[in-house]
């Protein structure tokens, strides 16, 4: 079945279920090997670098697993000003970054016009860079304006394809609206990303299968997945964390389903395991997010607890990271690293 996945990039729902239900650790190793082989065939050993700027931790939503949810009164809230964001971009641009990811809670202060203005300034100042947004749900006309003013990519995790589960995880939010937003982004020609958490309470293998089948069918440009890590000041505070092993299996399957997809090895993976990022690359991931959020703010962007951050603000650690990656057989690629549908 793994060979079928490798050669045809496709399994039926029943086959996927059978695969996940019967995967031994030897099978998992073989799965990772095939996924890495396929990644090498499409991308070589390149790992694309993204500069992550967490520009606000205010949020109007109450997702039960998230540390910056509206009802968490223990968070020290912050917002970077437009000037802070542009200054951060300028420093990172000098270091060679050519993709910026603006991520934040659904913050009413950064209302639509303000967001469009920020994106436009980034585009005017750094025309050779790509701008990715991860700012949640907005109206279709605002997505259109953001695209027209220079935003290129948008990550909006679908979170789960199960409507009832979605409602439990996201009080007051609508699954249908979420899906509509994702479809709108795709229609507007954003390079669009979806994704889900691994290891949430009560998550079953059938849930993973449904999410994987949705991802295959939707055929996104990016997929962001990572292990669930609990945060003490949320309703899921005492829940057990997701695990690295399952996350790596999901990464490999997604790579085999979508050979050209841009697939990050997430910070959460590194938080749970010392070599988490490398394990992700060995399993088929090909994107690394490096945190550019100014210190003083970054400590308070706690979606979950214990987040590990590589500080590359002075460029020294960036060179160390490049060298470490080289030793492990990977090349850090600082270019825009756009999705390319014509890659073989």
C-alpha positions as CSV (number, residue, x, y, z in Angstrom):
1,X,0.0,0.0,0.0
2,X,2.9,2.4,0.7
3,X,4.3,1.5,-2.7
4,X,0.9,2.2,-4.3
5,X,0.8,5.6,-2.5
6,X,4.4,6.3,-3.7
7,X,3.7,5.5,-7.3
8,X,0.1,6.6,-7.8
9,X,-0.2,9.4,-5.0
10,X,-3.6,8.0,-4.1
11,X,-5.4,5.5,-1.9
12,X,-9.1,4.8,-1.4
13,X,-10.6,5.7,2.0
14,X,-10.7,2.0,3.0
15,X,-7.0,1.5,2.0
16,X,-6.0,4.6,4.0
17,X,-7.8,3.2,7.0
18,X,-6.2,-0.2,6.6
19,X,-2.8,1.4,6.2
20,X,-3.1,3.5,9.4
21,X,-4.6,0.7,11.4
22,X,-1.8,-1.8,10.6
23,X,1.3,0.4,10.4
24,X,4.3,-1.3,12.2
25,X,7.3,0.8,13.1
26,X,9.2,-0.9,10.2
27,X,6.4,0.2,7.9
28,X,6.5,3.7,9.3
29,X,10.3,3.8,8.5
30,X,9.6,2.6,5.0
31,X,6.8,5.2,4.6
32,X,9.2,8.0,5.7
33,X,11.9,6.8,3.3
34,X,9.5,6.8,0.4
35,X,8.2,10.2,1.3
36,X,11.7,11.6,1.5
37,X,12.7,10.0,-1.8
38,X,9.7,11.6,-3.5
39,X,10.5,15.0,-1.9
40,X,14.1,14.7,-3.3
41,X,12.8,13.9,-6.7
42,X,10.6,17.0,-6.7
43,X,12.6,19.5,-4.7
44,X,16.1,18.1,-4.2
45,X,17.4,18.6,-0.7
46,X,16.1,22.2,-0.5
47,X,14.4,23.4,2.6
48,X,12.6,26.7,2.0
49,X,12.8,29.2,4.8
50,X,10.0,31.5,5.9
51,X,10.3,34.4,8.3
52,X,7.4,34.3,10.8
53,X,6.2,37.6,12.4
54,X,3.5,37.1,15.1
55,X,2.2,40.6,14.9
56,X,-0.7,40.4,17.4
57,X,-1.9,38.0,20.1
58,X,-5.3,39.6,20.5
59,X,-8.0,37.3,19.4
60,X,-11.8,37.5,19.2
61,X,-12.2,33.7,19.0
62,X,-12.4,31.1,21.7
63,X,-10.9,27.9,20.2
64,X,-10.7,25.5,23.1
65,X,-7.1,24.4,22.5
66,X,-5.5,27.9,21.9
67,X,-3.5,29.8,24.5
68,X,-4.4,33.2,23.0
69,X,-8.2,32.5,23.0
70,X,-10.3,35.5,23.9
71,X,-11.3,34.2,27.4
72,X,-7.8,33.6,28.6
73,X,-7.3,36.6,30.9
74,X,-3.8,35.5,31.9
75,X,-2.2,36.4,28.5
76,X,-0.1,39.5,28.3
77,X,-1.6,41.0,25.1
78,X,0.5,42.9,22.6
79,X,0.2,44.3,19.1
80,X,3.1,45.2,16.9
81,X,2.7,48.6,15.1
82,X,2.9,48.8,11.4
83,X,6.3,50.4,11.9
84,X,7.5,47.5,14.1
85,X,6.4,45.0,11.4
86,X,8.1,46.9,8.6
87,X,11.3,47.3,10.6
88,X,11.4,43.6,11.4
89,X,10.9,42.9,7.7
90,X,13.8,45.2,6.7
91,X,16.2,43.5,9.1
92,X,15.2,40.1,7.9
93,X,15.3,41.2,4.3
94,X,18.9,42.2,4.9
95,X,19.6,38.7,6.2
96,X,18.3,37.2,3.0
97,X,14.7,36.4,3.9
98,X,12.3,36.5,0.9
99,X,9.1,35.2,2.4
100,X,7.4,36.8,5.4
101,X,4.5,35.1,7.2
102,X,2.2,37.5,9.1
103,X,0.4,35.5,11.8
104,X,-1.9,36.7,14.5
105,X,-5.2,36.2,16.3
106,X,-8.4,37.5,14.7
107,X,-7.8,41.0,16.0
108,X,-10.4,43.7,15.4
109,X,-7.7,46.4,15.8
110,X,-6.1,45.1,12.7
111,X,-9.3,45.7,10.9
112,X,-9.6,45.2,7.2
113,X,-8.3,48.6,5.9
114,X,-5.4,48.5,8.3
115,X,-4.4,45.0,7.2
116,X,-4.6,46.0,3.5
117,X,-2.5,49.1,4.2
118,X,0.2,47.0,6.0
119,X,0.3,44.4,3.2
120,X,0.6,47.2,0.5
121,X,3.5,48.8,2.4
122,X,5.3,45.5,2.7
123,X,4.8,44.9,-1.0
124,X,6.0,48.4,-1.9
125,X,9.1,48.2,0.3
126,X,10.1,44.6,-0.5
127,X,8.8,43.8,-4.0
128,X,11.0,40.8,-4.3
129,X,9.4,39.0,-1.3
130,X,6.3,36.8,-0.9
131,X,3.8,37.7,1.8
132,X,1.9,34.9,3.5
133,X,-1.0,35.7,5.8
134,X,-2.4,33.6,8.6
135,X,-5.0,35.9,10.1
136,X,-8.2,33.8,10.1
137,X,-11.6,34.5,8.5
138,X,-12.4,37.7,6.6
139,X,-15.0,38.7,4.0
140,X,-14.4,37.7,0.4
141,X,-13.9,41.3,-0.7
142,X,-11.2,41.8,1.9
143,X,-9.4,38.7,0.8
144,X,-9.6,40.1,-2.7
145,X,-8.1,43.5,-1.6
146,X,-5.3,41.8,0.3
147,X,-4.4,39.8,-2.8
148,X,-4.6,42.9,-5.1
149,X,-2.2,44.7,-2.7
150,X,0.5,42.1,-2.6
151,X,-0.4,39.2,-0.4
152,X,0.5,35.9,-2.2
153,X,-0.3,33.1,0.2
154,X,-2.8,32.4,2.9
155,X,-2.8,29.7,5.5
156,X,-6.3,28.9,7.0
157,X,-6.3,25.5,8.6
158,X,-9.5,23.6,8.1
159,X,-8.8,22.2,11.6
160,X,-11.1,19.1,11.1
161,X,-13.4,18.0,8.4
162,X,-15.9,16.7,11.0
163,X,-18.7,19.3,11.5
164,X,-19.6,18.3,15.0
165,X,-16.0,18.1,16.1
166,X,-15.4,21.5,14.6
167,X,-18.2,23.0,16.6
168,X,-16.8,21.6,19.8
169,X,-13.3,22.9,19.2
170,X,-14.5,26.3,18.0
171,X,-17.4,27.6,20.0
172,X,-19.4,30.3,18.2
173,X,-17.7,29.5,14.8
174,X,-19.2,28.0,11.7
175,X,-17.7,25.1,9.8
176,X,-19.5,26.1,6.7
177,X,-18.1,29.6,6.9
178,X,-14.6,28.2,7.4
179,X,-14.9,26.1,4.3
180,X,-16.3,29.0,2.3
181,X,-13.3,31.1,3.3
182,X,-10.9,28.4,2.2
183,X,-12.7,28.0,-1.2
184,X,-12.7,31.8,-1.7
185,X,-8.9,32.0,-1.1
186,X,-8.4,29.3,-3.7
187,X,-10.7,31.1,-6.2
188,X,-8.8,34.4,-5.7
189,X,-5.6,32.6,-6.7
190,X,-3.9,32.7,-3.3
191,X,-1.4,29.9,-2.8
192,X,-3.7,28.4,-0.2
193,X,-2.9,26.3,2.8
194,X,-5.0,24.1,5.0
195,X,-4.2,21.7,7.9
196,X,-5.1,20.1,11.2
197,X,-3.8,19.3,14.7
198,X,-2.5,15.8,15.6
199,X,-3.5,14.1,18.8
200,X,-6.4,16.2,20.1
201,X,-8.5,14.5,22.8
202,X,-10.9,11.9,21.3
203,X,-9.3,12.1,17.8
204,X,-9.6,8.7,16.1
205,X,-7.8,7.2,13.1
206,X,-11.0,7.6,11.1
207,X,-10.7,11.4,11.8
208,X,-7.2,11.4,10.3
209,X,-8.4,9.4,7.3
210,X,-11.2,11.9,6.6
211,X,-8.8,14.9,6.9
212,X,-6.3,13.2,4.6
213,X,-9.0,12.5,2.0
214,X,-10.2,16.1,2.2
215,X,-6.6,17.3,1.7
216,X,-6.1,15.1,-1.3
217,X,-9.4,16.2,-2.8
218,X,-8.8,19.9,-2.2
219,X,-5.2,19.8,-3.5
220,X,-3.9,22.8,-1.5
221,X,-0.5,24.5,-2.2
222,X,0.5,24.2,1.5
223,X,-0.4,22.0,4.4
224,X,0.3,23.0,8.0
225,X,0.0,20.1,10.5
226,X,1.6,19.6,13.9
227,X,1.1,17.9,17.2
228,X,-1.5,19.3,19.7
229,X,0.3,20.7,22.7
230,X,-1.9,21.6,25.6
231,X,-1.9,25.0,27.3
232,X,-2.8,25.2,31.0
233,X,-5.0,28.2,30.7
234,X,-7.5,26.6,28.2
235,X,-10.4,24.1,28.5
236,X,-8.0,21.4,27.3
237,X,-5.3,22.3,29.8
238,X,-5.0,18.9,31.3
239,X,-5.2,16.9,28.1
240,X,-2.4,14.7,26.8
241,X,-0.2,16.1,24.1
242,X,-0.2,14.7,20.5
243,X,2.9,12.6,19.6
244,X,5.8,13.0,17.2
245,X,5.4,9.6,15.7
246,X,1.8,10.1,14.5
247,X,2.7,13.6,13.2
248,X,5.6,12.2,11.2
249,X,3.3,9.5,9.7
250,X,0.8,12.2,8.7
251,X,3.6,14.3,7.1
252,X,4.8,11.4,5.0
253,X,1.3,10.5,3.9
254,X,0.6,14.1,2.9
255,X,3.8,14.2,0.9
256,X,2.9,11.0,-0.9
257,X,-0.6,12.2,-1.7
258,X,0.6,15.7,-2.9
259,X,4.2,15.5,-4.2
260,X,4.5,19.2,-5.0
261,X,2.9,20.6,-1.7
262,X,4.9,23.0,0.5
263,X,5.0,21.2,3.8
264,X,6.5,22.8,7.0
265,X,8.2,20.9,9.7
266,X,6.5,22.9,12.5
267,X,7.8,24.6,15.7
268,X,5.5,22.3,17.7
269,X,7.4,19.3,16.4
270,X,10.6,20.8,17.6
271,X,9.0,21.6,21.0
272,X,8.2,17.9,21.6
273,X,11.4,16.5,20.3
274,X,15.0,17.9,20.3
275,X,15.5,16.8,16.7
276,X,11.9,17.4,15.7
277,X,12.6,19.6,12.7
278,X,15.0,17.2,11.2
279,X,12.6,14.2,11.8
280,X,10.1,16.3,9.9
281,X,12.4,16.8,6.9
282,X,13.3,13.1,6.9
283,X,9.6,12.3,6.7
284,X,9.0,14.6,3.7
285,X,8.7,18.2,5.0
286,X,10.4,20.9,3.0
287,X,9.7,24.2,4.7
288,X,11.0,25.7,7.9
289,X,9.5,28.7,9.7
290,X,12.0,30.9,11.6
291,X,10.6,33.2,14.2
292,X,11.3,36.9,13.5
293,X,8.9,38.3,16.1
294,X,10.7,40.9,18.2
295,X,11.7,39.6,21.7
296,X,9.4,41.1,24.3
297,X,6.5,40.1,22.1
298,X,7.4,36.6,21.0
299,X,7.3,35.3,24.6
300,X,3.6,36.2,24.8
301,X,2.6,34.5,21.5
302,X,1.8,31.3,23.3
303,X,-0.7,29.1,21.4
304,X,0.7,26.3,23.5
305,X,3.2,25.9,26.3
306,X,7.0,25.5,26.0
307,X,7.4,26.8,22.5
308,X,11.0,26.5,21.3
309,X,12.4,29.4,19.3
310,X,15.6,29.7,17.3
311,X,16.7,33.3,17.6
312,X,18.2,34.3,14.2
313,X,17.8,38.1,14.6
314,X,21.6,38.8,14.4
315,X,22.3,36.4,11.5
316,X,24.9,34.4,13.5
317,X,22.5,31.6,14.5
318,X,21.2,31.6,10.9
319,X,24.7,30.7,9.7
320,X,25.0,28.1,12.4
321,X,21.6,26.7,11.3
322,X,22.7,26.6,7.6
323,X,25.8,24.7,8.6
324,X,23.9,22.2,10.8
325,X,21.5,21.6,8.0
326,X,24.3,21.1,5.5
327,X,25.8,18.5,7.8
328,X,22.5,16.6,7.8
329,X,22.4,16.8,4.0
330,X,19.9,19.6,3.5
331,X,20.3,23.0,1.9
332,X,18.6,26.1,3.4
333,X,16.9,28.0,0.5
334,X,16.2,31.6,1.3
335,X,14.4,32.3,-1.9
336,X,10.6,32.9,-2.1
337,X,10.1,29.2,-2.7
338,X,6.7,29.6,-4.4
339,X,4.4,26.6,-5.1
340,X,5.3,25.4,-8.6
341,X,2.6,23.2,-10.3
342,X,5.0,22.4,-13.2
343,X,7.6,20.7,-11.0
344,X,7.9,17.0,-11.9
